[in-house]
C-alpha cells in the first residue's frame, strides 16, 4: 500500500503542473521503480501481499496495486504482461468466489469489480450478485455503478445508484 500510495498520484502530476525535465525524469524513475518493487509483493497466485515475503494476499492491497498497474499502463509505462495477467486471474477467481454470506466487506468486492472492469475484464456474474445484495455502503454502490458503466451496461449502472444520495457524509472512525 505504501509503495502504491507513494507513486499513484505521480501518474497524473504532469496534468496538474508543468514539470521541468529533471522533475519529469525523477517521477518516471519513481513510477518504474514502484512497478518493479510491486513484483516482490506479488504471490504466485497473482494476489499481492502487504509486505514482501508474506505468504497471504491482502485483498484491499491487491485491488489497489492492480488499480495502479492498470493506470500506469494506460499512461504508457511498461507493466509486465505476466504481472497483470496473474493479477486479473486472481481477481476474477476472488470475484467469483465472493458472496455476502461469507464475506462482509462489500466495498472490497466492489473495488475489485471496478478494477476488473477498468482492466477490460468485467465480471458480470459477480457484479449482478453484488447488486442483488442489500448494499449498505455508498462508496461500494458508486464503485459497482462505475464497474457497470465501464462494462457498457448503463441499465445495470443506473439501477445501482437509483435514489442514492450524492451527499458525502463526514468521516468518523
C-alpha positions in Angstrom: 0.0 0.0 0.0 2.8 2.4 0.9 4.6 1.7 -2.4 1.5 2.3 -4.4 0.4 5.4 -2.5 3.9 6.9 -2.9 3.6 7.0 -6.7 -0.1 6.7 -7.7 -0.7 10.5 -7.8 2.6 11.0 -9.6 1.0 9.4 -12.6 -1.1 12.5 -13.0 1.2 15.2 -11.8 2.1 16.4 -15.3 -1.6 17.1 -15.9 -1.8 19.4 -12.9 1.5 21.3 -13.1 4.2 22.0 -15.6 7.2 19.8 -14.9 10.8 20.5 -15.9 12.8 17.7 -17.5 14.6 16.8 -14.2 11.3 16.5 -12.2 9.6 14.6 -15.0 12.5 12.2 -15.2 12.5 11.7 -11.4 8.8 10.9 -11.5 9.3 8.4 -14.3 12.0 6.7 -12.4 9.8 6.6 -9.2 6.9 5.0 -11.1 9.1 2.4 -12.8 10.8 1.6 -9.5 7.4 1.1 -7.9 6.2 -1.2 -10.6 9.3 -3.3 -10.2 9.0 -3.2 -6.4 5.4 -4.4 -6.6 6.8 -7.6 -8.2 8.2 -8.5 -4.7 4.8 -8.3 -3.2 3.0 -10.4 -5.8 2.3 -14.0 -4.9 2.3 -17.0 -7.2 -1.5 -16.9 -7.3 -1.5 -13.3 -8.6 -2.6 -11.6 -5.3 -0.4 -9.0 -3.6 0.8 -9.4 0.0 1.0 -6.4 2.3 4.7 -6.9 2.8 7.4 -8.6 0.7 7.9 -12.2 1.8 4.4 -12.5 3.3 2.5 -15.6 2.1 -1.0 -14.3 2.4 -2.6 -11.8 -0.1 -4.1 -8.6 1.2 -7.4 -8.2 -0.6 -7.6 -4.4 -0.5 -3.9 -4.1 -1.3 -4.4 -6.4 -4.3 -7.1 -4.2 -5.6 -5.1 -1.0 -5.0 -1.8 -2.4 -6.6 -3.8 -3.7 -9.6 -5.5 -0.3 -10.0 -2.2 1.4 -10.0 -0.7 -1.0 -12.6 -3.7 -0.5 -14.9 -3.4 3.3 -14.7 0.4 3.1 -15.1 0.0 1.0 -18.3 -2.6 3.5 -19.6 -0.1 6.3 -19.1 2.4 4.4 -21.2 4.5 2.8 -18.5 5.8 -0.7 -19.0 3.8 -3.1 -16.8 5.0 -6.7 -17.4 2.2 -8.7 -19.0 2.6 -11.7 -16.7 2.3 -9.5 -13.7 -1.0 -8.0 -14.9 -2.4 -11.2 -16.2 -1.8 -13.1 -12.9 -3.5 -10.2 -11.1 -6.5 -10.4 -13.4 -6.8 -14.2 -12.9 -6.6 -13.9 -9.2 -9.1 -11.1 -9.1 -11.6 -13.0 -11.3 -11.3 -16.0 -9.0 -11.9 -13.9 -5.9 -14.8 -12.0 -7.5 -16.5 -15.3 -8.5 -16.0 -16.8 -5.0 -17.2 -13.8 -3.1 -20.7 -13.9 -1.5 -22.2 -11.8 1.2 -22.9 -14.8 3.5 -19.1 -15.5 3.8 -17.6 -12.0 3.4 -18.9 -8.8 4.8 -16.7 -6.4 3.1 -18.8 -5.3 0.1 -16.5 -2.3 -0.5 -13.5 -4.5 -1.3 -15.6 -6.6 -3.7 -17.0 -3.5 -5.4 -13.5 -2.1 -5.8 -12.3 -5.5 -7.2 -15.2 -5.5 -9.7 -14.4 -1.9 -10.6 -10.7 -2.6 -11.3 -11.5 -5.7 -13.3 -13.9 -3.6 -15.5 -11.2 -0.9 -15.8 -8.8 -3.5 -17.0 -11.3 -4.7 -19.6 -12.3 -7.9 -17.8 -15.7 -7.1 -16.3 -17.1 -9.9 -14.1 -20.8 -9.5 -14.8 -22.0 -12.5 -12.8 -20.2 -11.2 -9.7 -21.4 -7.7 -10.4 -25.0 -9.0 -10.6 -24.6 -10.9 -7.4 -23.3 -7.9 -5.5 -26.1 -5.7 -7.0 -28.6 -8.2 -5.7 -27.3 -7.9 -2.2 -28.7 -5.1 0.0 -25.6 -2.8 -0.2 -25.2 -0.6 2.8 -22.0 1.2 1.7 -22.5 4.2 -0.6 -18.9 4.0 -1.8 -19.4 0.3 -2.8 -22.6 1.3 -4.7 -20.8 4.0 -6.6 -17.9 1.7 -7.4 -20.3 -1.0 -8.6 -22.1 1.6 -10.7 -18.8 2.5 -12.2 -18.0 -1.1 -13.0 -21.3 -1.5 -14.9 -20.6 1.8 -16.7 -17.1 0.7 -17.7 -18.5 -2.6 -18.9 -21.1 -0.7 -21.1 -24.1 -1.8 -19.1 -25.8 1.5 -18.3 -29.1 0.0 -17.3 -27.3 -2.1 -14.6 -25.4 1.0 -13.6 -28.4 3.2 -13.2 -30.2 0.6 -11.1 -27.3 0.5 -8.6 -27.4 4.3 -7.9 -31.1 5.0 -8.3 -32.1 7.1 -5.4 -28.6 7.1 -4.0 -27.6 10.2 -2.1 -24.8 12.3 -3.6 -24.1 13.8 -0.2 -20.7 13.0 1.3 -21.0 12.1 4.9 -18.4 13.2 7.4 -15.9 10.5 8.0 -16.0 9.0 11.5 -13.5 6.4 12.7 
